[in-house]
């Protein structure tokens, strides 16, 4: 397993560098000029040129990117143009809320989606199956921002059941109420895909010989479904969960912006809007690393679910 993890990390490095270079180029060709922002709107052109030279913005993009990667390798992500704080400090205060939001969304989506999918497979063709599938299709078709707006309008504003602006603190320090609506918004769009694939995977396994053998032994139906059918149907489901967890990173940008959640996604949006390129590059790097880490975790889970993967 250790060799697989190392191999996965090695092949992930070119992908990470490619994402960072693409984002670096896109930020460099943006119409905003960081030197002009630092100098101010009334600064003379000589002052702006001096700042550009000091920042190295007058050099070719490849040279700038090489210097940036060298600084990143040394743990230096630069300083924010807007706040003048170290970017690594800005990111450190936002990673925790984003991880908290994603874990909350997954804790809502994964158990509920797998339960609904298993129920639909066990009761195939029934009214329950059709109702769950209709709910799943609606969930797949509904964008994140629409779910968030509905929850804010009714649960947060009209009924005043839960807070919908900002983060009151960590979950273990009274911050759970402020997490519920953002996590529910982010997790709601994942319930549909997970339930649909779980239903398909469980249906395929229910017709296998080992399931018929387990029933012939007189095992309870719940044991057959959970320990034999669902367990052997988890590999495609885990694949989807990994892909959807990576999709959460994009959805988190929208969700954090809507709910004023102080995470990496909201920091990235604010940095791009204000042309704070060092902060934007740091936030994008964190999101790209999270995407690669999620895929690595999925590969490791394959080994535990199916030892044949490790032997292969």
N, C-alpha and C positions, 0 to 999 in steps of 0.2 A: 504493500500500500504506500509505503514511504517513497518508493521509486515513482509511482504514479503521480503522487502529489508534486514531487520535484519536477517531473516531466511537464506536468500541467502548468506549473509556475513558469517554467522556462519558455513554453510556447505562448504564454500570456503576455510576456514582456513586449514582443513586437507589436501586439495588438494595442497595448497600453501606450506605447510610444506613438503609434499611428494616430490614435485618438487625440493625444496631447498635441501632436503636430498639426492635425487638421483644425482643432479648436484654436491653436495659437495663430495659425494663418488667418482664420476667419476673424479673429479679434483684431489682428494687425491691419486688415484691409477695411475695417469699420471706419465710417466717416469721422468719428470722434478722435481727437488728438489728446492723448494723456498729458503731453507737455503743455498744451494750451489749458487743460483743466487745472494743472498744478500752478501754472503762472497766473491764471486769472484772465478774465475777458479783456481787461484794459492793459495787459502787458504788451511791451514792445516785441517786435519780431526777433530782435537780437536776444532778448531774454528767453523767448520760446526756443530758439535754436540752441542756446546754451543748455537748456534743460534737456532737450532732445539728445544732445551729444553726451550729457552726463548720464542719461538713462540708457544710452546705446541704441536709441531708436533710429539713428541715422545709418546704422549698419544693415547689411543684407539680412533677410529674414532667417536664412539658414544659420548665420552666425549668431543672431539673437537667440534662436531656439537652442543651439548648442550650449550657449552660456546659461540659458535658463535651466536646461536639464542638468548641467553641472552643479548649479546652485541647489536644485531640488535634491540631487544625490547627496549633498552635504546638509540637507535639512533646512535650507533657506528658501522659503517661498516668496520672499520679498515683503514689501510693506504696502498696505492699502493706500491708494491715492486719496481717498476721501477721509478716512479716520486716522491715517498715519500709524495705525497699529500693525504689528506683524501679522501677516496673513495666517500663519500657523496658529496664532492666538484667536483670530476670528473664527477659524474653522473648528478649533477645539471646543468652542462654546456652542457650536451648532450640530456637531456630530451626534451628541447624546440625544437631543430631541428628535432628530431624523431616525435614528435607530429605534427609539421608543415608539415613534409613529409607525414604522414599518412592522415591528414586532406586534404591535397592537392590531394592525390590519391583518397580518397573517394569522394571529390567534382567533380572529373573527372569521376569516374566509376559509381557512383550511378545514377545521373540524366541521363547520356547517356545510361546506361544499361537499366533503366526502360523505357526510351523513345523508344529505339529500340524494346524492348520486347512488349510494348503496340502497337506500329505500326505493328509489325508482327502479333499480335493477331487480330487486327482490320482488317488487310488485309490477313487473313489466306488463304493459297494456292496460293497467287499471286507471281509474280516475286520478289516483295519487301520482302515478307515473306521468300522466299528461300534464297535471298541474305543476309538477316540479320542472318538467322540461319547458313549459311555457314561461315559468319564472326564470329559468336559466337563459332562455333566448332573450328575454327582456333585459336581464342583467348584462349579457354580452353586448347588447345594442345600446345601452345607456352610458353616456360619457361621464367621466368623473365629476366635471363641474356641475352637471345637472343634478346629480345626487347631492352634491354639497349644497347647492342653492336651495333645494327642497328641505334639507335638514336644517339649514340656517333659518329659513323663512318660518318653518313651523315649530320644530323642536327647540330651536334656540331663541327666536324672536317672538313668535306669536304665543307659544305655550310657556316659554321661559323655563324649560326643564333643565337645560344644560348650558354652560358657557360656550360661546362660539368664537371668541376673539382672544388670541394670545394663549400663553401657557402659564399656568399658575405655579408650576414647579414639577419636580420629578414625581413619578407615580407613587413612590414610597414616602413622599412628603406632601400628600394631599393634592397631587396633580392629576389624579385619575378622572375627575369630572371633565376637565378641559381636554383630555385626550380622547374621550369617547366619540364625539362627533367627527373629528378628523380621521380617526382610525376606522370608524364605520363607513365614512365616505370612501376612503381608499380601499377598504376591504370588500365593499359591496360589489364592485365591478369584477372581483375575482371569483365570487361564489358561483356564478353561472358557468364559466369555463371549467372549473374544478369539478362541479357536479356532473356536467355532461360527460367529461372524459372518465370520471369514476364509474358512471353508469355503464359506459361502453366496455371498460376494462373488466368490471365485475361480471357483466353478462358473458364475456368470452371465457372467463375462468369458471363460471358456474357450470359450463358444459364439459369441463375437463374430467378425465377419469379419476383423478385423486379426490375430487369433490364428491363424485358418486360413491367412491370407496368410503370416504368419511361418513357419508349418510348411511351407507350399508352397515357400518359399525355401530350404528345407533346413537351417534353423537347428536347433541341438541342442535337445532337449526341455527341458533345464535352463534354457537361455537364454530359451526361449519362456515357461516358467513364471515365472521370476524377473523378467525385464526387460519382459515384455509383460503377462502375466496378473496377477501379484501387484501390480505397480506401478499398474496401472489399477484395481485393486480396493481400493486403500489408503484412499480417501476415506471410505467408511462405516466402515472399521476405525479410522481415525484419530478419527472422531467418537466411536466407542465407547470408544477408549482415553482420550480427553479426559474423557468422562463418568465412566469408571471411575477415572481419576486423581483426579477430584474426590471420588469415593466413598472413595478411600483416606484422605482427611482424616478421615472418620468412623471408618473401620477403624483408623486410626492411634491414635485415642483408646483403643480397646480393647486394641490390641497394645501400646502403650506402657505401659498400666497393668499388663498381664499380665507383661511382661518387665522392669518397672521401668526403662523406657527414658526418659531425661530429656529428653523432647520437649515440644512445645507442648500436645499432647493430654493428657498426664499432668499438666502444670501446670494446665490448665483444670479437669480433674476434681478435683484437690486444692484448687484455689481455690474451686470451687463447694461442695465438702463443708465446707470451713472458713469459708465465707461471706466470703471475701476478694474482695469485689466488684470493686475496681479491677483486680486481676490477672485475674479471670475475664473482665471486659470487654475487657481488652487481648488476652488469648488468643483470645477469640471474634473480635475484629476481625482478628487475623492470619490465622486460619483462613478467614474470609470473603474477605479480600483474596487469599489463595492460591487459593481456588475461582474467583474472577473472573479471576485471572492465568492459570490453566490454560485457561479458556475462551478467553482472548485468544490464547494460544499456538496453540490448535487452529484458530482463525480464520486466523492467519498461515500455518499449515501448509497450509490449503486452497489458498492462492494459489500456493504452490510445487508442490503436487501437481496442480493444475488451473488453468492461467492464465485459463480462462474465468470463474472466480470474480472475478478482478480486473477483467476487462473488463466484467463485469456490474455 
